[in-house]
């Protein structure tokens, strides 16, 4: 299993937006909200739609990827359920 290969849009989102969030003092919800706002302002709904498709697939396959998701997003999950809850929050924020 390879998150970068199997879910490229989410991989880019996780590595591009989450690792530095601690330095910017942003919550995860704010990170997603800022991403959505930015791409809506740029009229780039395809980016948001691509993330929604990837996140639905990843949620269904979380047992295979939960540790990699944590590594790439710089988050610690004790188990797949922790990762799943985090992904569900991401999905909720993407759907605004």
VOBA-1610 file (N, C-alpha, C; in pm, whole numbers, padded with zeros to 5 digits, always signed):
BEGIN
Unk+00084-00117+00000Unk+00000+00000+00000Unk+00089+00124+00000Unk+00047+00222-00077Unk+00126+00345-00088Unk+00030+00463-00100Unk+00022+00542+00005Unk-00070+00655+00009Unk-00044+00752-00105Unk+00083+00780-00132Unk+00119+00875-00237Unk+00068+00828-00373Unk+00080+00701-00399Unk+00038+00646-00528Unk-00114+00625-00535Unk-00171+00575-00428Unk-00312+00538-00430Unk-00408+00655-00406Unk-00363+00755-00331Unk-00446+00872-00300Unk-00362+00998-00316Unk-00320+01028-00439Unk-00224+01137-00461Unk-00275+01275-00418Unk-00403+01301-00435Unk-00456+01431-00395Unk-00450+01450-00244Unk-00489+01347-00170Unk-00483+01356-00025Unk-00339+01360+00024Unk-00252+01282-00039Unk-00111+01285+00000Unk-00056+01427-00010Unk-00080+01493-00123Unk-00031+01629-00141Unk-00093+01725-00038Unk-00220+01707-00012Unk-00289+01790+00088Unk-00228+01770+00226Unk-00210+01645+00267Unk-00156+01617+00399Unk-00014+01672+00416Unk+00073+01643+00321Unk+00213+01687+00337Unk+00229+01836+00313Unk+00139+01895+00238Unk+00151+02036+00207Unk+00089+02130+00309Unk-00010+02082+00383Unk-00084+02171+00471Unk-00073+02140+00620Unk-00054+02014+00658Unk-00060+01980+00799Unk+00071+01985+00876Unk+00185+01947+00821Unk+00307+01943+00902Unk+00345+02076+00966Unk+00324+02188+00901Unk+00363+02317+00956Unk+00253+02386+01035Unk+00138+02322+01046Unk+00024+02386+01112Unk+00052+02417+01258Unk+00131+02335+01324Unk+00163+02360+01464Unk+00236+02493+01481Unk+00321+02524+01385Unk+00396+02650+01391Unk+00307+02771+01366Unk+00200+02750+01292Unk+00109+02858+01259Unk-00007+02869+01359Unk-00010+02777+01456Unk-00111+02776+01561Unk-00253+02766+01504Unk-00269+02679+01404Unk-00399+02656+01342Unk-00454+02521+01386Unk-00585+02514+01401Unk-00648+02384+01426Unk-00659+02311+01293Unk-00680+02182+01300Unk-00698+02104+01178Unk-00820+02151+01099Unk-00925+02187+01172Unk-01045+02238+01106Unk-01015+02367+01031Unk-00935+02454+01091Unk-00898+02579+01024Unk-00814+02554+00899Unk-00728+02455+00905Unk-00646+02421+00789Unk-00735+02382+00671Unk-00831+02294+00697Unk-00920+02250+00591Unk-01007+02365+00542Unk-01059+02442+00634Unk-01143+02556+00598Unk-01066+02656+00511Unk-00942+02685+00548Unk-00859+02776+00469Unk-00833+02720+00330Unk-00809+02590+00321Unk-00786+02525+00192Unk-00910+02540+00103Unk-01026+02509+00159Unk-01150+02517+00083Unk-01175+02661+00037Unk-01160+02755+00127Unk-01180+02896+00094Unk-01086+02941-00018Unk-00961+02905-00006Unk-00862+02942-00108Unk-00901+02890-00246Unk-00940+02764-00253Unk-00971+02705-00383Unk-01107+02750-00436Unk-01198+02786-00349Unk-01325+02844-00395Unk-01301+02983-00452Unk-01216+03061-00386Unk-01184+03195-00437Unk-01114+03188-00572Unk-01035+03084-00592Unk-00966+03065-00721Unk-01054+02995-00823Unk-01178+02967-00783Unk-01273+02895-00868Unk-01215+02761-00914Unk-01147+02695-00821Unk-01084+02567-00849Unk-01153+02458-00768Unk-01278+02435-00801Unk-01358+02337-00729Unk-01311+02194-00756Unk-01240+02175-00865Unk-01190+02042-00899Unk-01094+01990-00792Unk-01012+02077-00734Unk-00919+02036-00627Unk-00997+01983-00507Unk-01101+02054-00470Unk-01183+02013-00356Unk-01254+01883-00388Unk-01311+01873-00506Unk-01381+01751-00547Unk-01287+01631-00550Unk-01164+01651-00594Unk-01065+01542-00598Unk-01034+01493-00457Unk-01024+01585-00363Unk-01000+01545-00224Unk-01118+01466-00169Unk-01238+01508-00202Unk-01357+01438-00154Unk-01361+01294-00206Unk-01325+01275-00330Unk-01323+01140-00388Unk-01217+01055-00317Unk-01097+01112-00302Unk-00990+01038-00236Unk-01023+01005-00092Unk-01081+01100-00020Unk-01108+01075+00122Unk-01214+00967+00140Unk-01312+00962+00051Unk-01411+00855+00059Unk-01345+00718+00041Unk-01254+00709-00055Unk-01182+00584-00076Unk-01094+00548+00041Unk-01024+00646+00094Unk-00933+00621+00207Unk-01010+00580+00332Unk-01124+00641+00355Unk-01206+00604+00471Unk-01243+00456+00464Unk-01275+00409+00345Unk-01311+00268+00327Unk-01194+00172+00339Unk-01073+00225+00332Unk-00953+00142+00334Unk-00857+00185+00445Unk-00912+00242+00552Unk-00828+00302+00656Unk-00739+00199+00726Unk-00781+00076+00735Unk-00699-00025+00803Unk-00562-00041+00737Unk-00556-00019+00608Unk-00430-00035+00536Unk-00341+00089+00540Unk-00397+00203+00572Unk-00324+00329+00558Unk-00312+00413+00683Unk-00373+00375+00793Unk-00385+00466+00907Unk-00251+00516+00960Unk-00151+00430+00964Unk-00021+00475+01013Unk+00046+00571+00915Unk+00034+00542+00787Unk+00093+00630+00686Unk+00025+00766+00684Unk-00105+00769+00703Unk-00177+00896+00712Unk-00120+00979+00826Unk-00101+00918+00940Unk-00044+00989+01054Unk+00095+01041+01027Unk+00177+00959+00963Unk+00313+01001+00931Unk+00315+01120+00836Unk+00237+01113+00731Unk+00240+01217+00629Unk+00174+01347+00675Unk+00074+01336+00761Unk+00005+01456+00810Unk+00065+01507+00941Unk+00170+01439+00988Unk+00235+01477+01112Unk+00137+01473+01230Unk+00060+01365+01235Unk-00036+01344+01342Unk-00012+01206+01402Unk-00044+01191+01530Unk-00030+01061+01596Unk-00168+01001+01617Unk-00184+00879+01569Unk-00307+00804+01589Unk-00272+00676+01663Unk-00345+00646+01768Unk-00319+00523+01843Unk-00365+00399+01768Unk-00466+00417+01683Unk-00524+00301+01614Unk-00601+00351+01492Unk-00651+00259+01410Unk-00725+00299+01291Unk-00849+00383+01321Unk-00914+00359+01435Unk-01033+00437+01470Unk-00999+00584+01493Unk-00886+00611+01554Unk-00842+00750+01572Unk-00823+00818+01437Unk-00757+00746+01347Unk-00734+00801+01213Unk-00867+00822+01140Unk-00958+00727+01155Unk-01088+00737+01090Unk-01166+00858+01141Unk-01164+00881+01271Unk-01232+01000+01327Unk-01173+01128+01270Unk-01041+01133+01257Unk-00975+01251+01202Unk-01015+01271+01056Unk-01017+01163+00980Unk-01058+01173+00839Unk-01203+01215+00825Unk-01288+01169+00914Unk-01429+01210+00910Unk-01443+01359+00937Unk-01360+01413+01025Unk-01360+01556+01050Unk-01314+01630+00923Unk-01211+01581+00858Unk-01162+01642+00735Unk-01274+01642+00630Unk-01340+01527+00616Unk-01450+01515+00519Unk-01561+01615+00550Unk-01598+01626+00676Unk-01704+01721+00716Unk-01665+01864+00679Unk-01541+01901+00706Unk-01496+02036+00674Unk-01490+02058+00523Unk-01452+01957+00448Unk-01449+01971+00301Unk-01588+01994+00245Unk-01686+01931+00307Unk-01824+01944+00260Unk-01889+02073+00310Unk-01821+02137+00406Unk-01864+02266+00460Unk-02008+02274+00487
//
